[in-house]
Each structure stands twice: as structure tokens, then as C-alpha cells.
């Protein structure tokens, strides 16, 4: 008999530095002024295109984002740098992604009624891996003193729900008593802060989810069903990787950072995700309109609003369709988990909700849960 799975606890690590839209736009516009001044002759000759300034109003209308947390603020808002300054650590020190993952995991353990030695597997599910190997999940496992096995997985912004699904499958197969899923995201590292259309999108954070066998868990959230979907698209892409050194002429190209065709993503992802949610709910015998809460991926407020309307069949309230991206911005795989972590304390026994992520790939994952 397969073993039911429960989300037993979640954890959150928030970096100490926050950047407001005003600060970010000020830095971007200072860079634009400098660029246009240095390239004035080429711009006048039509050889170089002048850069356009950004504005707080543009950022908030386009995204709903008002601020974001970052591991380094000084470098990001310096017009001469415009990237986080993250010194490389020696191999005998905990890497920075593992460090923030461990911090989120410890927060989750503080909300659980068991010790880390009850965990049998660790999955590091995130969109921006610090290195190819050794796996960060194994580093996190070692730092927490966990036995068993660990591995990394990357499905971009959908990584957390794919990780939860994978953890639930291990429990169903009897391979583990509990699985720790961590989602460390330093997305500021892949963001082009000199690109007007995307310089405001991302923030840094780490989340953790403990998925436990139902017969061992007390309380928590019963996982009613999980579903995954992928469909190839180039509309969200990052070409950075170890093979870049084999083509040195392109090593500094812009597509080694985050790039996207935002309007195409909106048109194609919203219907895909809404249809997936409604179809999955029907297969589980759940009325989407009866869901107490949606904890959606936090990429864009307009996408979330439209998905919410299509799923619920009406305009969702702020309580029903949780938005945390105004404070955190897009934190890739961690966004829906932050929303769930922050906004679930008012649930009563038997009430249901949906954790859903979607993003590059395209990829999407749904996790329907019920309060126990």
C-alpha cells in the first residue's frame, strides 16, 4: 500500500538587505545617464541605441513588485557595478547557497516536532545552482548531520513543486520516513540589472519544506495530489554553463544571464497553468471555486490575478490569492513556498488550498493540500 504524504513544516530564510524600487530605479537611471553620455557620438550617428530610463511607476505597473531582498545590496545599486558582490569561498567552507538553505531548513526544524535525524533524504530544488558538483543537497545534508541520500534538481521556477512531488513519491515507495526539500535562490546573480525590462524582477531568499509520511506526522497538511507538466519553450532562458568556456567568444553574451519574452510568456503560460489546475482539481474531485487559498508562483501580479480568476471563476480576494512578490519580488522556485509559509495559519481542519509553481521550460507543478 502506498504511503500518504504530509507537508509537516516549512521554513524561510530572508537576507538582511532590502532594495526598494526607488533605490533600484535610481541606480539604473544613473547607469543610463552614464552610458548615454559615454556613447553620445555613436548614438547621434545611429550606431548605438540610446538607453531609456526606468521609473518606479513602470516597475510597479508591470510587475506589482515594490522591493526585493538581496544577499548583497552595495554592488547591485552601484551604477559602476550593478551586480551582487559575492566573494568565492574556499572549498572547506560552507557555500553560500548551502548556507541559506541550511538556515531555511533550521527554521523548518524549529516548527517540526522531530530532529533532523528523522530525515532520510535531502533534495535541493532550485533554479540557480552554484556549481555542477558536488551536489549542494549533499553539502546541506552534511551540514545538518542527516544520514541517507541527497541530490540536486533544477526545473527553474517550478523546482519546489517538482521537489515536493518527488519527496511524496519516495514516501509512497517506502524509501523514506521524511524528506527535506530546500529551495535556495540567489536570483540576483543571474539578473541583468542593466536591462530596463527585467532589472527589477528578482530577489534572493531560501525556503524549506519537510514532507513526512502521514502515519508518522502530527497535524500538517495532507497532500491530496500532485501533478507535473513541461513543454519546451525558449521564451525564458539562461545559457550560462560550464560549456561557455569552450566558446570563449560568447562567454560574456547577454544570454548568459536571465532573458525572457515577457508578453509571450504571459499569453502562453497563463492558460496552460489555469487549465492544468482546473483539470487536476476535477480529477481529485475538488471544486476549484471552493479552494480557500491559492499559493501561486510569485512572478507577476497580473499573471497571478488572471490565473486566480480563471481557477475560481470570479475575482479572488487578497486572502484567497496570496501575493508576497510586492515585498520579495520573483524568487523563482521559492515564491509559492514563501506564500504558503506566510499565509496558512488561519486554516481549519479539512480546508483545502493549492500550491502551484510555473516558469521556464515551460514547467508547472500543482500540489493540492488539506489541513489535518
Secondary structure, 3 states (H helix, E strand, C coil): CCCCEEEEEEEEECCCEEEEHHHHHHHHHHHHHHHHHHCHHHHHCCCCCCCCCCCHHHHHHHHCCCEEEECCCCCCCCCCCCCCCCCCCCCCCCCHHHHHHHHHHHHHHHCCCCCHHHCCEEEEECCCCCCCCCCHHHHHHHHHCCCCEEEEECCHHHHHHHHHHHHHHHHHCCCCCEEEEEEEEEHHHHCCCCCCCCCCCECEEEEEEEEEECCCCCCCEEEEEEEEEECCCCCEECCCCHHHHHCHHHCCCHHHCCEECHHHHHHHHHHHHHHHHHHHHHHHCCCHHHCCEEEECCCCHHHHHHHHHHHHCCCCCCCCECCCHHHHCECHHHHHHHHHHHCCCCCCCCCEEEEEEEECCCEEEEEEEEEC
